[in-house]
């Protein structure tokens, strides 16, 4: 189920991020997208490897870190876009992102469900870093959009 959920998420967010990268970087956008995903697969697993390298019983395989990075690039580029959990509970992307980070951090410390939650967390952080490096204006634009949204509440 976890793999299916990851691939479902990758399908939707991947197309959106690839489109956004195409707008930002033109024809090179697809290469930025591929670089994001492939490097996130590796980088997001480094903390888990370091933590579990002496544990012969530990194994982990998956795309969680890459998917997490793609989701968080989407959140940085489109923070006010709604993200829905189970097609019903919808919220702005930045609200979802904050909850996602808190949940994955908590589950990573608990680590009782055979899911590498640390890969989700570090993949998400890597996505933020990647976006900030390849398109630094994205962080300011994110801040401005969230600030405007919060301002409309009060």
PyMOL commands that set and color helices and strands:
alter all, ss='L'
color gray80, all
select helices_A, chain A and resi 2-52+64-77+93-110+117-134+137-153
alter helices_A, ss='H'
color red, helices_A
select strands_A, chain A and resi 82-85+89-92
alter strands_A, ss='S'
color yellow, strands_A
deselect
rebuild
show_as cartoon
